Amino acid sequence: MRDLNKEKLELNYPCKWIYKVIGKNDQDIKIAVKEILDEREYVLKLSNSSKKGKFKSFTLELLVHNEDDRKMLYDILCNHDNINMVL
């Protein structure tokens, strides 16, 4: 069986990238993404709600310039207080 953790993702940058952003409050997630991305162009769309409505997931699509940019954005999104999880 192939170990995907040892495989390096080969991308041609710049490219569009999609993050799944999950949190408890629609407005808090929108504010967090706006704070983080500042002047960058992005599309943020509600994609799902948990069965009881406690969590909301959004699809965040934007242009990433290189691997460091992609990983940095992931880390910043993950560490924001209003965001519970990023995939």
Residue frames as qw, qx, qy, qz and C-alpha x, y, z in Angstrom:
[[0.000, 0.889, 0.458, 0.000, 0.00, 0.00, 0.00],
 [0.402, 0.499, -0.003, 0.768, 1.23, 3.51, -0.88],
 [0.367, -0.588, -0.430, 0.579, 1.89, 5.92, 2.02],
 [0.233, 0.817, 0.317, 0.422, 0.44, 9.27, 0.91],
 [0.413, -0.893, -0.005, 0.179, 2.13, 11.06, 3.82],
 [0.607, -0.377, 0.401, 0.573, 5.46, 10.50, 2.10],
 [0.468, 0.520, 0.511, 0.500, 4.24, 11.81, -1.25],
 [0.138, -0.378, -0.039, 0.915, 4.89, 15.45, -2.18],
 [0.407, 0.742, 0.491, -0.205, 2.02, 17.37, -3.73],
 [0.396, -0.025, 0.428, 0.812, 3.04, 18.62, -7.17],
 [0.217, 0.836, 0.453, -0.219, 1.26, 21.87, -8.07],
 [0.438, 0.355, 0.242, 0.790, 1.88, 24.50, -10.69],
 [0.186, -0.729, -0.376, 0.540, 1.77, 27.87, -8.95],
 [0.339, -0.011, 0.466, -0.817, 0.06, 30.23, -8.90],
 [0.281, -0.226, -0.868, -0.341, -3.14, 28.18, -8.70],
 [0.565, -0.445, -0.052, -0.693, -6.61, 28.30, -7.23],
 [0.269, 0.056, -0.894, 0.355, -6.86, 26.54, -3.89],
 [0.585, -0.502, -0.305, -0.559, -9.90, 25.57, -1.84],
 [0.084, 0.143, -0.787, 0.594, -9.97, 25.43, 1.95],
 [0.499, -0.569, -0.595, -0.273, -12.92, 24.16, 3.98],
 [0.046, 0.299, -0.454, 0.838, -13.38, 26.49, 6.93],
 [0.521, -0.484, -0.689, -0.142, -15.54, 25.31, 9.85],
 [0.069, 0.148, -0.464, 0.871, -16.82, 27.33, 12.76],
 [0.008, -0.445, -0.818, 0.364, -19.83, 28.02, 14.97],
 [0.161, 0.768, 0.340, -0.518, -21.03, 31.40, 13.70],
 [0.605, 0.621, 0.362, 0.342, -21.47, 32.56, 10.09],
 [0.079, 0.983, -0.020, 0.167, -20.60, 36.18, 10.79],
 [0.547, -0.721, 0.393, 0.167, -17.54, 35.32, 12.89],
 [0.764, 0.053, 0.504, 0.399, -16.16, 33.14, 10.10],
 [0.449, 0.782, 0.271, 0.337, -16.78, 35.84, 7.50],
 [0.175, -0.970, 0.160, -0.056, -15.08, 38.46, 9.68],
 [0.701, -0.481, 0.454, 0.267, -12.11, 36.15, 10.38],
 [0.719, 0.316, 0.448, 0.428, -11.57, 35.41, 6.68],
 [0.248, 0.919, 0.131, 0.278, -11.80, 39.11, 5.80],
 [0.407, -0.867, 0.277, 0.069, -9.25, 39.99, 8.54],
 [0.747, -0.272, 0.509, 0.328, -6.84, 37.29, 7.37],
 [0.629, 0.373, 0.502, 0.461, -7.10, 37.84, 3.63],
 [0.153, -0.595, -0.021, 0.789, -7.29, 41.64, 3.81],
 [0.316, 0.614, -0.225, -0.687, -6.93, 42.88, 0.20],
 [0.112, -0.148, 0.918, 0.350, -6.75, 39.47, -1.50],
 [0.640, 0.064, -0.280, -0.713, -9.56, 38.36, -3.78],
 [0.059, -0.041, 0.985, -0.159, -11.45, 35.32, -2.58],
 [0.599, -0.238, -0.411, -0.645, -14.82, 33.59, -2.75],
 [0.088, -0.079, 0.851, -0.512, -16.41, 32.39, 0.49],
 [0.601, -0.162, -0.432, -0.653, -19.58, 30.29, 0.24],
 [0.619, -0.237, 0.570, -0.485, -21.62, 28.51, 2.88],
 [0.412, 0.250, -0.815, -0.322, -21.36, 24.83, 2.02],
 [0.599, -0.267, -0.752, -0.068, -22.96, 22.93, 4.91],
 [0.397, -0.542, 0.343, -0.656, -24.44, 23.09, 8.40],
 [0.054, 0.100, -0.962, 0.250, -24.32, 20.40, 11.04],
 [0.263, -0.425, -0.838, -0.221, -27.54, 18.52, 11.76],
 [0.310, -0.717, -0.536, 0.321, -28.33, 20.65, 14.83],
 [0.221, 0.900, 0.137, 0.348, -26.89, 23.82, 13.30],
 [0.607, -0.731, 0.051, 0.306, -24.05, 24.12, 15.81],
 [0.452, -0.406, 0.463, 0.645, -21.34, 24.21, 13.13],
 [0.578, 0.774, 0.080, -0.246, -21.18, 25.82, 9.69],
 [0.650, -0.178, 0.468, 0.571, -18.73, 24.95, 6.96],
 [0.346, 0.858, -0.042, -0.377, -17.66, 27.30, 4.21],
 [0.809, 0.260, 0.262, 0.458, -15.75, 26.79, 0.99],
 [0.117, -0.887, 0.158, 0.418, -12.97, 29.36, 0.66],
 [0.791, 0.365, 0.297, 0.391, -11.44, 29.65, -2.81],
 [0.015, -0.953, 0.159, 0.257, -8.52, 31.90, -3.66],
 [0.713, 0.606, -0.279, 0.215, -5.32, 32.16, -5.65],
 [0.705, -0.631, 0.213, 0.243, -2.21, 30.92, -3.85],
 [0.319, 0.873, -0.347, -0.125, 1.15, 32.04, -5.16],
 [0.435, 0.452, -0.767, 0.133, 3.40, 29.24, -3.93],
 [0.678, -0.235, -0.690, 0.091, 3.62, 26.40, -1.42],
 [0.293, -0.080, -0.512, 0.803, 4.71, 28.69, 1.41],
 [0.314, -0.121, -0.049, -0.940, 1.76, 30.99, 0.77],
 [0.683, -0.215, -0.559, -0.418, -0.66, 28.03, 0.76],
 [0.634, -0.214, -0.659, 0.344, 0.71, 26.61, 4.02],
 [0.131, 0.028, -0.340, 0.931, 0.94, 30.02, 5.72],
 [0.468, -0.211, -0.189, -0.837, -2.73, 30.74, 4.97],
 [0.727, -0.246, -0.628, -0.129, -3.69, 27.32, 6.31],
 [0.495, -0.131, -0.586, 0.628, -1.80, 27.96, 9.55],
 [0.076, -0.078, 0.170, -0.979, -3.25, 31.44, 10.02],
 [0.604, -0.245, -0.377, -0.658, -6.80, 30.20, 9.37],
 [0.707, -0.213, -0.667, 0.104, -6.32, 27.30, 11.80],
 [0.422, -0.131, -0.509, 0.739, -5.07, 29.58, 14.56],
 [0.208, -0.343, -0.082, -0.912, -7.86, 32.16, 14.37],
 [0.196, 0.029, 0.747, -0.634, -10.15, 32.11, 17.43],
 [0.612, 0.281, 0.166, -0.720, -13.35, 32.20, 15.35],
 [0.706, 0.348, -0.526, -0.322, -12.39, 29.18, 13.25],
 [0.806, -0.365, 0.407, -0.228, -12.65, 25.67, 14.69],
 [0.738, -0.080, 0.611, 0.274, -11.15, 23.65, 11.84],
 [0.390, 0.702, -0.334, -0.494, -9.65, 23.99, 8.38],
 [0.814, 0.059, 0.561, 0.139, -9.42, 21.21, 5.80]]
